[in-house]
Amino acid sequence: MTFDITDTICALSTPAGTGAIALVRISGPESKRILSKIFFDKNTLQSKTLKPRTATFGILQFRNEIIDEVVVTWFPQPHSYTGQDVIEISCHGSSYIQRKIMQSLIELGCRTALPGEFTMRAFFNGKMDLTQAESVANLISARNATAHRVAISQMKGSFSKRLNMLSEKLVHLLSLVELELDFGDEDVEFADRSQLQQLISEIDSETKSLVNSYGMGQAIKNGIPVVIVGHPNAGKSTLLNKLLQEERAIVSDIPGTTRDAIEDTITFENLEFRFIDTAGLRKSTDQIENLGMERSLEKASTAWIVLFLFDCSENIENIIHALQSIQQKINTTQKIIPIANKIDLLTDPVLTEKLATVANTTGISQESVLKISAKSESGIPNLISTLVKTAAAMLPDEDAVVINNTRQYELLLKIHQALSNTQEAMAQALPSDILAFELRRVQTLMGELTGKVIDPDTILGNIFKNFCIGK
């Protein structure tokens, strides 16, 4: 895709279709001149004078035809989204009006903007780096409060600041290595290997922290994964339908009805959850059912929260077998919420005794077991409240940097690998030129990540600033 940022572009910024209001944007050096050809005072029909960042009312008229009464705002360069002159036209939402405005702008010299071209111009004009530009798309697609908060934080530069700190440390590290290469024949020591090792470890630790945040970012973006597991006919599909408030899964008295995972999302208290109903866990000779159970355990191993649902009237050995299968599969960082379903089928004393046996055998706390009847929805509000509290405790702090972009994740992984290669080279006491090769690779990858290349002049400047060789 080829971009030309010297011409003037226009685009409809609101979704296609009919609405109360639509917004047309123009960006480029000819924005004001082009608008002056069609924007007039309603009463005098004289060209309207625009004031910076001030909404101005008037009419759009092209070839003696009044298109619409509009409100126009002018954002002069460089104090605009793109860094160029930007004009925003708020018009009525008629599809005809939108087409006529775009047609008139194009005939007067505008070009239809390519996808993402306004944000691309903001990047090229230094209004944001690549990570901030990518956060704009995340902000537009945010489906819950947490995803919105993360996108806003990145757009304001939280991720960029972390990367800038890494870049500064990298420049210092490269300076030390380049000095060692340039003055290796002289009896001058600028930094010993332990100092280099410390700097590399600091950069790598920051990098790994960002890499590890990707899973968190994906959960925030796509919904916190919650897997519903248990033995057949425990009521998993009924519970899923109640949580989603629709008949999403087939409910049947026949054991093993669910053979594959069923997924859907819903938001509770500004947190989006991605619920996954799975095949029941039991001993079976059915090959397809066994495959479904393997997938159930695999889903449970990657979920943030595992809802272990059991029919409290079921044989206690079956309940314990299913719970122990889950406990063996997942790691200690994941949260199992045990749920006793169909509590209306047992008296309180019998239920209490049964839960005590399950708790003593499996090591779970009897008090942690939630008691519900999925069919009558008894206990469902308490389950939802527990889900929200559990998920909220797992979410990052307000000031934490979280990534959810695959391109950023892949580049950070490559940076981590290059830093690991550098540490291995140091451990083997390999020459400085090997270290420099890997560090230059980190330099290149960091430039790909932010769109800001760490050029040789930057490294030279750091050398002279910090070392004052020969003054």
Buried (B, 14 or more C-beta within 10 A) or exposed (E): EEBEBEEBBBBBEBEEEEEEEBBBBBBBEBBBEBBBBBBBBEEEEEBBEBEEEEEBEBBBBBEEEEBBEBBBBBBBBEEBBBBBBBBBBBBBBBEEBBEBBBEBBEEBBBBEBBEBBBBBBBBBBEBBBBBBBBBBEBBEEBBBBBBBBBBBBBBEBBBBEBBBEBBEBBBBBBBBBBBBEBEEEEEEEBBEEEEBBEBBEBBBEBBBEBBEBBBBBBBBBBBBBBBBBBBBBBBBBBBBBBBBEEEBBEBEEEBBBBBEBBBBBBEBEEBBBBBBBBBBBBEBEEEEBBEBBEBBBBBBBEBBBBBBBBBBBBEBEBBBBBBBBBBEBBEEEBBBBBBBBBBEEBEEEEBEEBBEEBBEBBEBEEEEBBBBBBBEEEBBEEBBEBBBEBBEEBBBEEEEBBBBBEEBBBBBBBBBBBBBBBBEBBEEEBEBEBBBBBBBBBBBBBBBBBBBEBEEEBBEEBBEEBEEEEE
